[in-house]
Amino acid sequence: MADLKKRFEQAVADSKKLPEKPDNMTLLKIYSLFKQATEGDVQGKRPGFTDMVGRAKWDAWSLVKGKSGDEAMQEYIDLIESLKE
């Protein structure tokens, strides 16, 4: 567990210095896995249609609802690793 957390923290640091900026769908995937790993299932009401960015983030996070923190951490690590290549 401690090893996974350490690798997750390294992946978070690595995500800030990727060779190129990922597309918006990939950024939403990164966001949703990070939020699921650190906060758990999405909370609160879905933002209104005037908040398009907030709504997209909420929807992406909602798609990983029910995934354990460890699963989300591992998927986050794997995604960041694939983007570093």
Secondary structure, 3 states (H helix, E strand, C coil): CHHHHHHHHHHHHHHCCCCCCCCHHHHHHHHHHHHHHHHCCCCCCCCCCCCHHHHHHHHHHHHCCCCCHHHHHHHHHHHHHHHHC
